[in-house]
Amino acid sequence: MYQTFREALGLDELSRHDVERVLTGLRISVWLDGVDVDSFYDHLEAVLGQDAAPAIYEIEELTERLRRALMQLVAMVLAQCHHQPGAEASGTSGRARALRAERPPGDFLPARRHLRRLALVTQDLLDLLAED
């Protein structure tokens, strides 16, 4: 695929790393096109913001939204580091998988703590994507 991409664009000087970075950027762009990024950051603010105090129904809704996004974010982080994650990406991806696998608690305070942990790992994944 690498050779075909270079030939199609007539860019013999591109390295394999450059092509992989472009393809990763395109994958991230396609993912972000399907996400209302502003509302996504609004959700994180509703959980992590200084005045954050979500009600139980908001906790349930936000938990489900963040849980759905986690595996996509993990996949994007892994693609960005060409499936050879460093310690930070590997640890953050592992935390995300473990949190997603947990059943959300039903009681208010444990559910709020769980949601906060989801938001923090989501923010960490977004930070990893923004680094490159």
Secondary structure, 3 states (H helix, E strand, C coil): CHHHHHHHHCCCCCCHHHHHHHHHHHHHHHHHHCCCHHHHHHHHHHHHCCCCCCCHHHHHHHHHHHHHHHHHHHHHHHHHCCCCCCHHHHHHHHHHHHHHHCCCCCCHHHHHHHHHHHHHHHHHHHHHHHHC
